Amino acid sequence: MTLEHTGSVRIKNPHIVTEVPGQRYPDVTNQAPALLHISAELENASDEPVNGELTYTIDNSLVSTHVTLSPHEVREVVLPVKTIGHPRLWWPNGYGSQHLYRTVLKFGDSDTLGLTFGVRQITTSWNPTTKSRETSVNGQKIFIKGGNWIVSDELLRFTPQRYDAEVRFHRDMNLNLIRVWGGALTERPEFYEACDRYGMLVFRGLLELRRLQWPLGGPDEKEDQWTRRQYPNDHSLFIMSVVDQVKMLRNHPSLAFWCGGNEITPPEDILKAMKDSIMPTLDGTRTFFDFSNSDSMSFNSLGGNGDGPYGIQDIRTFWGKRTYPFNSEVGSVGMGDYESLVRFLPEDHRNPPVYPGKEDPVWNYHKYIGYDSSVYAYGPVKDLKDYAEKAQLVNYDQYRALMEGFSSHMWDWYTGTIIWKTQNPWTALRGQMYDYYLDVNACLYGLHSGSEPLHIQYDPVTGMVMIVNNGFRTQRELMMEIRTIDMAGKSTLLTQVFNEAGPTMAKNYIPMGHQIDHVRGKEGIFLSLRLVNVKQETLSDNLYWLPDSTGAYSGLQHIAKATPKIKTTRTEGRITATITNPAGGPVAFFNRISLINPTTKQRILPVFYSDNYFSILPGESKTITMDYTPQNGVTPQVSMRGWNVEEADY
């Protein structure tokens, strides 16, 4: 709780709107002007009339207006429109920087109010090809790559540091949107401040109604559907809460969309108040969706609920089977590794799931979704640690394929997708990229790869090598390098060719399916795809491990050990490791690097890795940066293990 002391006049409920006309580019220094609209409510708490100037300063220019307030008057005051010359624009993650302006509203000596805002304009339009809503920022199309945020803490105890860490993880996934699920809290302002810093657009759901149409299940659920349809009990109170939410959040540049309900519309009086009154009056700049699966957002011509599926899938499905055009919830598996599991699973429940077999009630309690037979494609399971390690391979493959598959059909099948889910409010065994303790797993880095802004990828359905360019300019003189590496480490260059990739598009380039299927049939193969510029700098590096003709990863089960070498350097809050895999041996495959406390040997959390679960070809090196918060003078150790790399501390 905070107490504020002001003079007789208080400034409250500021409203900031920026207009960025035309089509902009993030790499332009001398941007065309933008327009800044600022208003605020002034409240005169005294018994006397008050005269004064409401002012703010931006770019060394004073903006002001004279105000006369009657006793006890509350009035919205609109300041003159300010033209910002050469504005520094705010862009979503992956498209440009997130510049934030700061200024202070002042009313004489009575009150001041600090303001932080970004200069950007978000619009939407209907894509008649996909039949879904398409998003533009500063006049440029943005393909939405989002994640669902469930809830932080019901008592709102998250610290700014915790919010920063979780939103930063989403940035590291190369996502550009977080959907605050309708069943979640509004979240504290610190959450939106972190989204502003990291360029995460926010889709804000206002009311959870999905449960109202679920079958009656418990002894306390005695109301019929007609009664439950009237929830919440106090409509007026809920509508008042929406007014407060809009006023609190509307100035954040990250806030992009409002949504009335989760999966079904709110009751008519609530929907009408939000859609026809509150949003036009208090905001007026953001698209409002009636509910998260509404046809105005994502037209459902397929039937069903309009979102999902949620479980493990054949990765070919992500590429070849068309689903909802702006799917608000689609996901897969997502359990953590062994170190994560032992933090919350009782010792007598640390057994690997058996497929098919009896379910474990503790695992079910933590929302385990089965990996089915996918883990066993990597060989027999020895114990829980072995199961969790193999599950990370599945995690990476699932989420890389999910985002690659959706991206491959941008603008013809899809205008975006939102993963269910990328954040967990508790210790869970599904749908998480990092656990409750802020320990990352391979889901995060599969997304990090599949969602990168400029990306080379292999379509397992058509056998085409593609380039996805999310940027706004044509990328020219891109060398596409395609090679295979066998289990002994022998590399075969299949082709090298220069190409260019047009803006905001995915395009097929080289058919490689027959060649790749021919060499992978016996024991599987590594497929290395790279984009290299004329300076011979690698712009995209994507390594697939493909199964044999039976669908098993038989070659990985007997691959020889690799012996990479590590050199590290340390600065305050950052350790940099360069890992070299000597020539003449196999790929150093699927390495998990960690920072650990040298005394306890426990992982330091959180740590932000530039990459993880990475592989290194023979004769090559890879550099990983690890950002962390120093702990009482402890010098961390680097720990690394891989599929065919013995675990060691450095």
Residue pairs with C-beta under 8 A, 6 or more apart in sequence:
6 110
6 111
7 108
7 109
7 110
7 111
8 44
8 45
8 46
8 48
8 50
8 110
9 42
9 43
9 44
9 45
9 46
9 50
9 52
9 69
9 107
9 108
9 110
9 111
10 42
10 43
10 45
10 110
10 111
11 40
11 41
11 42
11 54
11 105
11 107
11 111
11 112
11 113
12 40
12 41
12 42
12 43
12 113
13 40
13 41
13 76
13 247
14 38
14 39
14 40
14 105
14 113
14 115
14 251
15 37
15 38
15 39
15 40
15 247
15 250
15 251
15 282
16 36
16 37
16 38
16 115
16 117
16 250
16 251
17 36
17 37
17 284
17 285
18 34
18 35
18 36
18 37
18 117
18 118
18 119
18 120
18 121
18 253
19 34
19 35
19 37
19 121
20 34
20 87
20 89
20 119
20 120
20 121
20 138
20 139
21 32
21 34
21 35
21 121
21 139
22 32
22 139
23 138
23 139
23 140
24 31
24 32
24 89
24 138
24 139
24 140
25 140
25 472
25 473
26 89
26 91
26 95
26 96
26 97
26 472
27 96
27 473
29 86
30 86
31 86
31 87
31 88
31 89
33 83
33 84
33 85
33 86
33 87
34 83
34 84
34 87
34 89
34 119
35 81
35 82
35 83
35 84
36 58
36 81
36 82
36 83
36 84
36 119
37 78
37 79
37 81
37 82
38 56
38 63
38 79
38 82
38 105
38 115
39 76
39 77
39 78
39 79
40 54
40 76
40 77
40 105
40 113
41 74
41 75
41 76
41 77
42 54
42 67
42 69
42 74
42 75
42 77
42 107
43 73
43 74
44 50
44 69
44 70
44 71
44 72
44 73
44 74
45 72
46 71
46 72
47 71
47 72
48 71
49 68
49 69
49 70
49 71
50 68
50 69
50 110
51 66
51 67
51 68
51 69
52 66
52 67
52 107
52 108
52 110
53 64
53 65
53 66
53 67
53 106
53 107
53 108
54 64
54 65
54 67
54 77
54 79
54 105
54 106
54 107
55 62
55 63
55 64
55 65
55 105
55 106
55 107
56 62
56 63
56 79
56 103
56 104
56 105
56 106
56 115
57 63
57 103
57 104
58 82
58 84
58 101
58 103
59 84
59 85
61 82
63 79
63 80
63 82
64 79
64 80
65 77
65 78
65 79
65 80
67 75
67 77
67 107
69 75
84 119
87 119
88 97
88 99
88 101
88 119
89 96
89 99
89 118
89 119
89 120
89 138
90 97
90 98
90 99
90 100
90 118
90 119
90 120
90 196
90 199
90 253
91 97
91 98
91 120
91 137
91 138
91 199
92 137
92 142
92 176
92 177
92 199
92 200
92 201
93 171
93 174
93 175
93 176
93 198
93 199
93 200
94 174
94 176
94 199
94 451
94 452
94 453
94 470
95 137
95 140
95 142
95 176
95 199
95 453
95 470
95 471
95 472
98 118
98 196
98 197
98 198
98 199
98 253
99 118
99 119
100 116
100 117
100 118
100 196
100 197
100 253
101 116
101 117
101 118
101 119
102 114
102 115
102 116
103 114
103 115
104 112
104 113
104 114
104 115
105 112
105 113
105 114
105 115
106 112
115 251
116 193
116 196
116 251
117 251
117 253
118 196
118 253
118 254
119 253
120 137
120 138
120 253
121 137
121 138
121 139
122 135
122 136
122 137
122 201
122 256
122 285
122 286
123 135
123 136
124 133
124 134
124 135
124 136
124 287
125 133
125 134
125 136
126 132
126 133
126 134
127 133
127 134
127 325
127 411
127 415
129 411
129 412
130 325
130 326
130 411
130 412
130 413
130 414
130 415
131 298
131 299
131 301
131 325
132 297
132 298
132 299
132 324
132 325
132 326
132 414
132 415
132 416
133 287
133 289
133 296
133 297
133 298
133 326
133 415
134 141
134 411
134 415
135 141
135 142
135 144
135 201
135 256
135 415
135 416
136 142
137 201
140 472
140 504
141 411
141 504
142 176
142 201
143 407
143 410
143 411
143 414
143 415
143 416
143 470
143 504
144 176
144 177
144 201
144 326
144 415
144 416
144 417
144 418
145 174
145 175
145 176
145 177
145 403
145 406
145 407
145 416
145 417
145 451
146 175
146 176
146 177
146 178
146 179
146 201
146 203
146 416
146 417
146 418
146 419
147 170
147 173
147 175
147 177
147 178
147 179
147 418
147 419
147 421
147 422
147 423
147 433
148 178
148 179
148 181
148 328
148 329
148 331
148 418
148 419
148 420
148 421
148 422
148 423
149 178
149 179
149 180
149 181
149 184
149 187
149 421
149 422
149 423
150 181
150 183
150 184
150 421
150 423
150 424
150 425
151 181
151 183
151 184
151 185
151 425
152 158
152 162
152 163
152 166
152 184
152 185
152 187
152 188
152 191
152 425
153 425
154 185
156 185
156 188
158 188
158 190
158 191
159 190
160 190
160 193
160 194
162 438
163 187
163 188
163 190
163 191
163 193
163 194
164 190
164 194
164 197
165 438
165 606
165 608
166 194
166 423
166 434
166 438
167 178
167 191
167 194
167 195
167 197
167 198
167 200
168 194
168 198
168 608
169 433
169 434
169 438
169 440
169 444
169 606
169 608
170 178
170 198
170 200
170 422
170 423
171 198
171 199
171 200
172 444
172 448
172 608
172 609
173 422
173 433
173 444
173 447
173 448
173 451
174 447
174 448
174 450
174 451
174 452
174 453
175 200
175 419
175 422
175 447
175 451
176 199
176 200
176 201
177 200
177 201
177 202
177 203
177 256
177 416
177 418
178 195
178 200
178 201
178 202
178 203
178 422
178 423
179 202
179 203
179 205
179 292
179 328
179 418
180 186
180 187
180 202
180 203
180 204
180 205
181 205
181 208
181 262
181 421
182 205
182 206
182 207
182 208
182 209
182 210
182 259
182 261
182 262
182 263
182 292
183 205
183 208
183 210
183 211
183 262
184 205
184 208
186 204
186 245
186 248
186 249
189 248
189 249
192 202
192 249
192 252
192 254
192 255
193 252
194 200
195 201
195 202
195 252
195 254
195 255
196 252
196 253
196 254
199 254
200 254
201 254
201 255
201 256
201 257
202 252
202 254
202 255
202 256
202 257
203 256
203 257
203 259
203 328
203 418
204 245
204 249
204 255
204 257
204 258
204 259
205 259
205 261
205 262
205 292
206 242
206 245
206 258
206 259
206 260
206 261
206 266
206 274
207 232
207 238
207 260
207 261
207 262
207 266
207 270
208 261
208 262
209 231
209 261
209 262
209 263
209 264
209 265
209 266
209 291
210 262
210 263
210 264
212 225
212 228
212 229
212 231
212 264
213 225
213 263
213 264
216 222
216 223
216 224
229 267
230 267
231 267
232 238
235 267
235 269
235 270
238 270
239 270
239 273
239 274
239 278
242 273
242 274
242 278
243 278
243 282
246 258
246 278
246 279
246 282
246 283
247 282
249 255
250 282
250 283
250 285
255 286
256 286
256 287
257 286
257 287
257 288
257 289
258 274
258 279
258 283
258 286
258 287
258 288
258 289
259 288
259 289
259 290
259 291
259 292
260 266
260 270
260 271
260 274
260 275
260 288
260 289
260 290
260 291
261 271
261 290
261 291
261 292
262 291
262 292
263 291
263 292
263 293
263 305
263 306
263 307
264 291
265 271
265 290
265 291
265 294
266 274
266 290
266 291
271 290
274 288
275 288
275 290
279 286
279 288
289 296
289 297
290 296
292 307
292 328
292 329
293 300
293 305
293 306
293 307
293 324
293 328
297 326
297 328
298 306
298 324
298 325
298 326
298 327
298 328
299 325
300 306
300 324
302 322
302 323
302 324
306 324
306 327
306 328
307 324
307 327
307 328
307 329
307 330
307 420
308 327
308 329
308 330
308 420
309 330
309 331
310 329
310 330
310 331
310 332
310 369
310 420
310 431
311 332
311 333
311 369
311 370
312 332
312 333
312 369
312 370
312 371
312 372
312 374
312 394
312 398
313 332
313 398
315 397
315 398
315 401
315 405
315 460
316 460
316 461
317 405
318 401
318 402
318 404
318 405
318 406
319 401
319 404
319 405
319 408
319 459
319 460
319 461
319 462
320 405
320 461
322 409
322 413
323 330
324 330
325 413
325 414
325 415
326 414
326 415
326 416
326 417
327 414
327 417
327 418
328 418
329 418
329 420
329 421
330 402
330 417
330 418
330 419
330 420
331 402
331 419
331 420
331 421
331 431
332 398
332 399
332 402
332 431
333 369
333 370
333 371
333 391
333 394
333 395
333 398
333 430
333 431
334 369
334 395
334 399
334 430
334 431
334 432
334 433
334 441
334 443
335 341
335 368
335 388
335 391
335 395
335 429
335 430
335 432
335 441
336 388
336 432
336 435
336 439
336 441
337 388
337 389
337 391
337 392
337 439
337 441
337 442
337 592
338 384
338 385
338 388
338 389
339 439
339 603
340 388
340 435
340 437
340 439
340 441
341 350
341 384
341 388
342 350
343 427
343 435
343 437
344 366
344 427
344 436
345 362
345 363
345 366
346 362
349 360
349 362
349 363
350 384
351 360
351 383
351 384
352 381
352 383
352 384
352 386
352 387
353 359
353 360
353 363
353 368
353 370
353 371
353 387
355 370
355 371
355 372
355 373
355 375
355 376
360 368
363 429
366 427
366 428
366 429
367 428
367 429
367 430
367 431
368 429
368 430
369 429
369 430
369 431
371 391
371 394
374 394
375 381
375 387
375 390
375 391
375 394
377 547
377 551
377 552
377 553
378 390
378 393
378 553
378 556
378 557
379 390
379 553
379 556
379 557
381 387
381 390
389 643
392 441
392 442
392 590
392 592
392 613
393 442
393 545
393 590
393 643
395 441
395 442
395 443
395 446
396 442
396 443
396 445
396 446
396 449
396 590
396 613
397 446
398 443
398 446
399 419
399 433
399 443
399 446
399 447
399 450
400 446
400 447
400 449
400 450
401 446
401 450
401 460
402 417
402 419
402 447
402 450
403 417
403 447
403 450
403 451
404 450
404 455
404 457
404 468
406 414
406 416
406 417
407 450
407 451
407 455
407 457
407 468
407 470
407 506
408 457
408 459
408 466
408 468
408 506
409 506
410 468
410 504
410 505
410 506
411 504
411 505
419 431
419 447
420 431
421 431
421 432
422 431
422 432
422 433
422 447
423 432
423 433
424 431
424 432
424 435
424 436
425 436
426 436
427 435
427 436
428 435
428 436
432 441
432 443
433 440
433 441
433 443
433 444
433 447
434 440
434 441
434 444
434 606
435 441
437 605
438 605
438 606
439 603
439 605
439 606
440 606
440 607
440 609
440 612
442 592
442 612
442 613
444 612
445 609
445 611
445 612
445 613
445 614
446 613
448 611
449 455
449 542
450 457
452 540
453 469
453 470
453 471
454 467
454 468
454 469
454 470
454 471
454 475
454 501
454 531
454 539
454 540
455 467
455 468
455 540
455 542
456 465
456 466
456 467
456 468
456 480
456 529
456 530
456 531
456 540
456 542
457 465
457 466
457 467
457 468
457 529
457 542
458 464
458 465
458 466
458 512
458 516
458 527
458 529
458 542
458 544
459 465
459 466
459 508
462 508
462 511
462 513
463 511
463 512
463 513
463 514
463 516
463 517
464 508
464 509
464 510
464 511
464 512
464 513
465 480
465 482
465 508
465 509
465 510
465 511
465 512
465 529
466 506
466 507
466 508
466 509
467 475
467 478
467 480
467 499
467 501
467 506
467 507
467 509
467 531
468 501
468 505
468 506
469 475
469 501
469 502
469 503
469 504
469 505
469 506
470 504
471 503
471 504
472 503
472 504
473 503
474 500
474 501
474 502
474 503
475 500
475 501
475 539
476 500
477 498
477 500
477 533
477 534
478 498
478 499
478 500
478 501
478 531
478 532
478 533
478 539
479 496
479 497
479 498
479 530
479 531
479 532
479 533
479 534
480 495
480 496
480 497
480 498
480 499
480 509
480 510
480 529
480 530
480 531
481 493
481 495
481 496
481 528
481 529
481 530
481 531
481 532
482 493
482 494
482 495
482 496
482 510
482 512
482 527
482 528
482 529
483 491
483 492
483 493
483 494
483 527
483 528
484 491
484 492
484 494
484 516
484 519
484 520
484 525
484 526
484 527
484 528
485 491
485 492
485 525
485 526
485 528
485 587
485 617
485 618
486 492
486 519
486 525
486 526
486 555
487 523
487 524
487 555
487 556
487 558
487 559
487 560
487 586
488 560
488 586
489 584
489 585
489 586
489 587
489 617
489 618
491 528
491 617
491 618
492 519
494 512
494 515
495 510
495 512
497 509
497 510
499 509
501 507
516 525
516 527
516 546
517 549
519 525
520 527
520 546
520 547
520 548
520 549
521 548
521 549
522 548
522 549
522 555
523 548
523 554
523 555
524 545
524 546
524 547
524 548
524 552
524 553
524 554
524 555
524 556
525 545
525 546
525 555
526 543
526 544
526 545
526 546
526 587
526 589
526 615
527 543
527 544
527 545
527 546
528 541
528 542
528 543
528 617
529 540
529 541
529 542
529 543
529 544
530 538
530 540
530 541
530 542
531 538
531 539
531 540
531 541
532 538
532 539
533 539
543 587
543 615
543 617
545 553
545 556
545 589
545 590
547 553
547 554
548 554
548 555
556 589
556 643
559 586
559 587
559 589
559 643
559 644
560 585
560 586
560 644
561 586
561 644
561 645
561 646
562 581
562 585
562 586
562 587
562 588
562 589
562 616
562 642
562 644
562 645
563 582
563 585
563 645
564 579
564 580
564 581
564 582
564 588
564 591
564 616
564 640
564 642
564 645
565 579
565 580
565 582
566 577
566 578
566 579
566 580
566 638
566 640
566 650
567 577
567 578
567 580
568 575
568 576
568 577
568 578
568 638
568 650
569 575
569 576
570 576
570 635
572 630
573 627
573 628
573 629
573 630
574 625
574 626
574 627
574 628
575 595
575 625
575 626
575 628
575 636
575 638
576 623
576 624
576 625
576 626
577 593
577 623
577 624
577 626
577 638
577 640
577 650
578 621
578 622
578 623
578 624
579 588
579 591
579 593
579 616
579 621
579 622
579 623
579 624
579 640
580 616
580 620
580 621
581 587
581 588
581 616
581 617
581 618
581 619
581 620
581 621
582 618
582 619
583 618
583 619
584 618
584 619
585 618
586 618
586 644
587 615
587 616
587 617
587 618
587 644
588 615
588 616
588 642
588 644
588 645
589 615
589 642
589 643
589 644
589 645
590 613
590 614
590 615
590 642
590 643
591 613
591 614
591 615
591 616
591 640
591 641
591 642
591 643
591 645
592 612
592 613
592 640
592 641
592 642
593 609
593 612
593 614
593 624
593 626
593 638
593 639
593 640
594 603
594 604
594 607
594 638
594 639
594 640
595 603
595 604
595 607
595 626
595 628
595 636
595 637
595 638
595 639
596 602
596 603
596 604
596 636
596 637
596 638
596 639
596 649
597 603
597 604
597 631
597 634
597 636
597 637
598 634
598 635
598 636
598 637
598 649
599 634
601 649
603 639
604 628
604 631
604 636
606 628
607 626
607 627
607 628
608 626
608 627
608 628
609 624
609 625
609 626
610 623
610 624
610 625
610 626
611 622
611 624
612 624
614 622
614 624
615 642
616 622
626 638
628 636
637 649
637 650
638 649
638 650
639 647
639 648
639 649
639 650
640 647
640 648
640 650
641 647
641 648
